């Protein structure tokens, strides 16, 4: 029995949350008495594969092919399936990014395997994988068990500690994708990347979010949110109400219909605390709420609360953090 982890790549290299699965994957592999394997796919795999060798994998499979230059489900699902077969993996893991959830679902269907998407913890019990998932807007935690030989799961980013890299080790094993361009129905006609330099919401350890409370002066309100985020090295988030009102683009939305995040610190400014928003950030380690309505539901979830106008509180926090940092 072995564990296989997909190390996802983007234009900047490996997706950070993929490395979190190296540490957790080692725990699972040791509990199963098997090996820990990684698979790296892309038009170029050398740098990320070499990096994977420093995270304790026993074997790193590489699938290098021009058709993997841009992400397409058909090609990447074929590659992951090929790695599962080559490694003999009984546990298959990926980070629960948009791509990770999609690829694991496709491969699970192709293999007739059980699937636990967006898990927040993974363990081995009686030789089988058990995945912990939060359901009903984070109000209930449920264990997912498997009845199939191959068990597939995607794990929510920041669910596990980032392991330390060590000396390079583990064998590199190239695999042939065996898929030509003619066999791939999806075609990428154009690709555009926004080079904003912003901290990624999903990977952020600190997030500062704004909500409907900025309505009096949305431009100024989110400028204050961004100022505090910049001082803290944080990502900028928003509630659905702020996004729907056109105050800030959708890519910043946190919640049931936006991003699910698990930062160490979540600062909610002018956010009332609707259940849909709490579903996306309720797993944060520390929540600080700023709202002039002392009865706002967000205070029931918050570890610390400030009853006050965000237009007064945020500049004061920014100034104080500048002094202390």
N, C-alpha and C positions, 0 to 999 in steps of 0.2 A: 504494500500500500504506500502511496506517495501523495504529496501535495504539490499542486502546480499553481503558480501565481503569474498572471499576466501583468508585465511591466508596461504600462501604457506610455506612449510617447506623444508629444506635440512639437510645435516648431521650436520650442525652447529646450527640448530634451525630455527626460522622464517626468511624468506627472508625479508630483511630490507624494501624494497620498498612496501611490503604488508601493513606496518603500515601507510604509507602515505595515503592510501585509507581510513583509519579510520577517519581522520579529514575531508577529502572531502566527505566521505560517510555520516558523521553526517550532513553536510550542505545539502546534497541531501535529506536525510530522513526528516530533519526539514522542508524543502521546500515542501515535499510531505505530511507532517503531519503524517508520519508513523514511524516505528521502524528501528533501525540499528542493523543488525545481522552479525555475523561472522561464518564461518565454518572452522574447523581445521581437517585435515585428515592425517592419518598415522598409523603405527604400534604402535606408542606411541604419545599421544596428550596432556598429562597432563600439561607439562611445558609451551608449547606455548598457550594452552587454558587459563591457569592462567594468562599469560602475556596479552592475548587479553582482559581479564576482566578489565585490568587497562587502556584500551584505549577507554572507553566510549561506548562499545557495549551494547545494551539492552539484547541481548541473544547471547550466544556462543554455536553453535552446534559442537559436537565432533563426528567423525566417526573413531573409533579405530578398526583396523582389521589387522591381520598378512599379508593379501594379499596386503596391502597398504605400506608394508615395502619399496619396491622399486617403483619408479614412473612407472606406466603403464597407458596409455590413457584410456583403457576400464574401469579399476577400478576407476580411479579418476574422469572420466566423470560421472560414475554411482553415485559416492558419491556426487558430486556437484549437480547433478540433484535431488538427494534425499533431499538435504538441501534446494534447491529452492522450492520444493513441501512442505516441512515441514514448511518453513518460510512464504510461500505465497508471496515470493519476486516478485516485478515487475521490479526491477533494480538489475542486477547481475554484480559484478565488480571483476576484478582480475588484478594484476600487469602484464604488458606486457612482462614477461619473456618468454623464449621459451616454458615452460610448460603452463604458463598462457594463451598465445595466442592459443595454441593447445586445451587446455581443454575448454576454452570459445567458440571456434569455434565448437567443437563437441557438446557441450550442447545446443548451439543456434540452431544447425541443428536438434537435437533431439526434441527440444521444439517448433520448427517452429518460433523461435524468431529472431528479428533483431539483428545485430552484428556490433559494431564499434570497430575494432581492433586498438591498438597503439594510443589511444587518448592522447592529451596533455592537454585537459581541459574538464570538465564535469559540466553541469548546468541543472536546471529544468526550463522549460518554458511551461506555460499552462498545468501543470501537467504531462509533458512528459520529458524524458531525451533528452538532446541535447549534442552531443559529438563533440568536436573540433579536427580535424585531420589536419596534414600537409601533402600535396601531391605534386607531381611533384618536388621531391628533395627539399622540404621545401620552394618552391617558391610560393605556394598558400596554404591558410588556408581555410578549408571548414567545414561547420556545417553538422553533420549527425543527422537526425531526424528519429524517429521510427514510424511505423504504426502497431506494434504488441503489445499485452498486456505486454509481458515480453521483457525487453530491456537489452541486454548484451553488456558489453564493457570491454576492457582491456586498462589500462592506462600506458603510457610510464613511467618508473622509473624516479624519481626526477622531476616529473611534479607538485607535490604538496608538501607543507611544512610538515615536520615531526611533528605530534602532540606530546604534552607532556603527559607522562603517569601520571595517578592519582591513587586514591584509587580504590581497586578492587571492581567491581560491575557487575551487569548483571548475569543472570541465566545461568547455564551450562545445556545443553540439549543433552544427548547422543542419537545418531541415529544408527540404524543397517544397515550396508551396504547391507546385503542380497545377497552377491555375493561370490560364492566359487571359489577356484583356478581352478576348471574344467571349469568355465564359462569365464575364461580370456585367450584369445588366445596368448597374448604376454607373453613370458617367459624370465626372466633375468637369463642368464647363468653365468655371471661374472660381477663384478663391480670394477672399479679401480678409486681411487681418488688421484689426485696430490696435495700433501700438500706443496704448494709453499710459503705460507705466503704472497702472493702478494695481493695488494688492488684490489678488483673487479672493472672492468671497468664500468659496468653498474651503480654501486652504488657510484662510486667515486665522491667526490666534487671537486677534482683537478686531471687533467690528463696532463701528459707530453708526447707528441707523436713525433716520428721521422719518416722521410720520405726518399725519394730518395737522399736527400742531404747528407746522410751518406755514399754514394757510395765509396768515396775515401778510407775509412777504416770503414766498417760497424760494426765490432766488437767494435772498439773504440768509434764510434759514438753512438751506443746504450748503451754503458757503461756510456757515459756522460749523456744520457737521463735518465738512471736508477739512476745515482748519484743525479741528480736534483730532480727526483721523490721521492727518499728516504728522502731527506732533507725536502721536502714539505709534506710528508705523502701522496703522490699521486700515482695514477695508471700509468702504462706505456702503451701507445698506439702506433699505427703505421698506416701508410697509406697502401693502397693495393699495391702500387709499391714496398714498402719495404718488404712486406710479400711475394709477387710474386717473388722477387729477392732472397728470402731465408735468409734475414737478421734477421728475427724474426718470431716466430710461429704465425699461423693464429689467435689464441685466443686473440691476441693484436690488431687485425685489427678493425679500426673505419671507418665507411662509409656505403654506400648503400648495399654492400655485406658483411659487417662486423657488428659491434655493433653500435647501435644508442645510443648516450650519451648526457647528459644535465648537465655537471658539472658547478660549480660556476666559475672555471678558467680552460681554455684550452690553453696550450702552445704548439704551432705547430713549430717544429724545422726541417728545411729542407723539408717542405711540400709545394708544389706549390699551392695547392688549387683547385684540380680538382672538378668538380661538384659532383662526386660520394662521395668524402670525405666530402665535405661541407654538403651533405645530412645527414651524420651521426653525425656531431658535430655542425651544424649551430645553434642549440638551446642553446649553451653554453652562460652563462651570460656575461663572459669576455673572449675574445680571444686575445692571444698574439702571433704574428707571428715573426719567426726568419728565415730570408732567405737572402742569398747574392745577389739574383736577386731582385732588387727594383721594378721590374714590375710584380712580381709573383701575380697571381690572389688572393692569400690568403690575401694580404694586403687590398683588397677591403672589405673583411669581418671582418678583425681584428679591435679590439678596440685600440690596441697598436701594433706597428711594430718596429722591429729592423732589419735594413739592415746590415748584417754581416755574417761571417762564423760561423756556429754553433759550430765548434771546438774551436773557441775563445770565443763566447758569453756564451755557456752553463757553462763552468768552472767558468767564472766570476760571473754568476748568482748564481751558487751553493755556491761559496765562500761568496758572499754577504748575501745570505739567511742564511748561517751557522752563520754569525756574528749577524744577526738581530733576528734569531729565537733561 
